[in-house]
Amino acid sequence: MTIDRTAYGLAEELLACFCAALEETTAGAPCRCSLLPGAQVAADLCCDCGNGNGQAWVRVDSMWPTTARWPQRLGEPEKCPINLWAVQLELGAFRCAAKVDNRGRPPSAARLTRDAEIVLDDAAAMRRAISCCFRTADEPKRRLVVGEWRPLGPDGGCVGGFMQVTVKADDCCPEPGP
């Protein structure tokens, strides 16, 4: 079986860095830290999930052929095989959020502040994962564009955030045989 290493390899590398960075956060390691498929992430694992708190992910958001002016989208036909790509990855985390209790009382200001601390600490872990993962001794000049961090939720007892990063990827095709 052959897996597309252009996007998958980058996503897998970022996931390893992100999961490790989350272990050092206020909330600690999530119950699930995985590569996810699809256009959206379900807020389905946040509270009462065993060891850990919440879920974290990396997913391939999009990818496109690009030019020597990376990450500009290729807008004209190419004579040669396309071998330069921009891969946009999303990383994010959901954590257990404060909610109205069984008596209809809203969460305390202290609990809401604690939720904010946890979410923002996860945002810092995202920044560390991007900065440290893609700027290694092997790839000190890897090209990337870091997007903004955006909040998610609260939704069904889950709250969190996500970021996107666009990474330069080479996808060299072998020369056709005789």
C-alpha positions as CSV (number, residue, x, y, z in Angstrom):
1,M,0.0,0.0,0.0
2,T,1.3,3.4,-0.9
3,I,0.3,6.5,1.2
4,D,0.5,10.0,-0.3
5,R,3.5,11.3,1.5
6,T,3.1,14.9,0.1
7,A,0.3,15.8,2.6
8,Y,0.2,12.8,4.9
9,G,3.8,12.9,5.9
10,L,3.5,16.6,6.9
11,A,0.3,16.0,8.8
12,E,1.8,13.0,10.6
13,E,4.9,15.1,11.6
14,L,2.8,18.0,12.9
15,L,0.6,15.7,14.8
16,A,3.5,14.1,16.7
17,C,4.8,17.6,17.7
18,F,1.3,18.8,18.7
19,C,0.5,15.8,20.8
20,A,3.9,16.1,22.6
21,A,3.3,19.9,23.2
22,L,-0.2,19.2,24.6
23,E,1.3,16.9,27.3
24,E,3.0,20.0,28.8
25,T,-0.2,22.1,28.9
26,T,-2.4,23.0,31.8
27,A,-5.0,20.4,30.8
28,G,-2.4,17.8,29.9
29,A,-2.6,15.2,27.2
30,P,-6.0,14.8,25.5
31,C,-7.9,11.4,25.5
32,R,-7.5,11.3,21.7
33,C,-4.8,13.0,19.6
34,S,-5.2,11.9,16.0
35,L,-5.2,12.6,12.3
36,L,-8.7,13.3,11.2
37,P,-10.4,13.1,7.8
38,G,-13.1,15.3,6.4
39,A,-14.0,19.0,6.2
40,Q,-15.0,19.4,9.9
41,V,-14.2,18.0,13.3
42,A,-17.0,16.8,15.5
43,A,-17.1,18.0,19.1
44,D,-17.7,14.5,20.3
45,L,-15.0,13.8,22.8
46,C,-14.5,16.4,25.5
47,C,-15.5,15.3,28.9
48,D,-15.6,12.0,30.8
49,C,-13.2,10.3,28.3
50,G,-11.0,8.4,30.7
51,N,-7.3,9.4,31.1
52,G,-6.9,12.8,29.6
53,N,-9.1,15.7,28.8
54,G,-10.7,16.3,25.4
55,Q,-9.4,15.7,21.9
56,A,-6.8,17.1,19.6
57,W,-6.3,16.7,15.9
58,V,-4.4,17.5,12.7
59,R,-6.2,17.3,9.4
60,V,-5.4,18.2,5.8
61,D,-7.6,21.2,5.1
62,S,-6.6,21.7,1.4
63,M,-3.7,21.5,-1.0
64,W,-3.0,23.1,-4.4
65,P,-0.3,23.2,-7.0
66,T,1.8,26.3,-6.7
67,T,4.5,28.2,-8.6
68,A,8.0,29.4,-7.9
69,R,6.2,32.2,-6.1
70,W,5.0,29.8,-3.4
71,P,2.2,29.7,-2.1
72,Q,0.6,31.4,-5.0
73,R,-1.9,29.1,-6.8
74,L,-0.9,27.8,-10.2
75,G,-3.1,29.7,-12.6
76,E,-1.8,28.6,-16.0
77,P,-1.1,25.3,-17.6
78,E,2.3,23.8,-16.9
79,K,4.4,21.9,-19.5
80,C,6.3,19.9,-16.9
81,P,4.8,17.7,-14.1
82,I,3.6,19.7,-11.2
83,N,5.9,19.0,-8.3
84,L,5.5,22.0,-6.0
85,W,2.5,22.1,-3.7
86,A,1.1,24.2,-0.9
87,V,-0.5,21.9,1.8
88,Q,-2.8,23.6,4.3
89,L,-3.0,21.8,7.6
90,E,-5.4,22.5,10.5
91,L,-4.5,21.6,14.1
92,G,-7.0,22.1,16.9
93,A,-8.2,20.9,20.3
94,F,-11.5,20.6,22.2
95,R,-11.6,20.5,26.0
96,C,-14.3,20.0,28.5
97,A,-16.2,23.3,29.0
98,A,-18.1,24.6,32.0
99,K,-21.9,24.5,31.5
100,V,-25.1,25.1,33.4
101,D,-25.5,22.6,36.2
102,N,-28.5,20.3,37.0
103,R,-30.2,23.1,38.9
104,G,-29.9,25.6,36.0
105,R,-27.1,27.6,37.6
106,P,-24.5,29.0,35.2
107,P,-20.8,28.2,35.8
108,S,-18.8,30.5,38.1
109,A,-16.6,33.2,36.9
110,A,-13.6,31.3,38.2
111,R,-14.6,28.2,36.2
112,L,-15.0,30.2,33.0
113,T,-11.7,31.9,33.6
114,R,-10.1,28.4,34.1
115,D,-11.6,27.3,30.7
116,A,-10.1,30.4,29.0
117,E,-6.7,29.6,30.5
118,I,-6.9,26.0,29.2
119,V,-8.0,27.0,25.7
120,L,-5.3,29.7,25.5
121,D,-2.6,27.3,26.8
122,D,-3.6,24.9,24.0
123,A,-3.3,27.8,21.5
124,A,0.3,28.2,22.8
125,A,0.9,24.5,22.3
126,M,-0.3,24.9,18.7
127,R,2.2,27.7,18.1
128,R,5.0,25.7,19.7
129,A,4.2,22.7,17.6
130,I,4.2,24.7,14.3
131,S,7.4,26.6,15.2
132,C,9.4,23.7,16.6
133,C,8.1,20.9,14.4
134,F,8.7,22.6,11.0
135,R,11.9,24.4,11.9
136,T,14.3,21.5,12.6
137,A,17.9,20.9,11.9
138,D,16.9,18.8,8.9
139,E,14.6,21.5,7.5
140,P,15.8,24.8,8.9
141,K,14.4,26.8,6.1
142,R,11.1,25.0,5.4
143,R,8.7,27.5,4.0
144,L,5.4,28.0,5.8
145,V,2.7,30.5,6.4
146,V,1.0,30.4,9.8
147,G,-2.6,31.4,9.9
148,E,-4.6,32.9,12.8
149,W,-5.8,31.0,15.8
150,R,-9.6,30.9,16.0
151,P,-11.9,29.8,18.9
152,L,-14.4,27.0,18.7
153,G,-17.5,26.6,20.8
154,P,-18.7,26.3,23.4
155,D,-20.7,23.5,21.9
156,G,-22.3,20.7,23.9
157,G,-19.8,21.0,26.7
158,C,-16.8,21.4,24.4
159,V,-14.7,24.5,23.9
160,G,-11.4,25.0,22.1
161,G,-9.7,26.4,19.1
162,F,-7.8,25.8,15.9
163,M,-5.0,27.1,13.7
164,Q,-4.0,26.6,10.1
165,V,-0.5,26.4,8.7
166,T,0.4,26.2,5.0
167,V,3.5,24.2,4.3
168,K,5.6,24.0,1.1
169,A,5.8,20.4,-0.2
170,D,7.7,18.9,-3.0
171,D,6.1,16.0,-4.9
172,C,8.6,14.7,-7.3
173,C,7.3,12.3,-9.9
174,P,9.7,9.7,-11.2
175,E,10.7,10.0,-14.8
176,P,8.6,7.7,-17.0
177,G,10.5,4.5,-18.1
178,P,11.4,3.6,-21.6
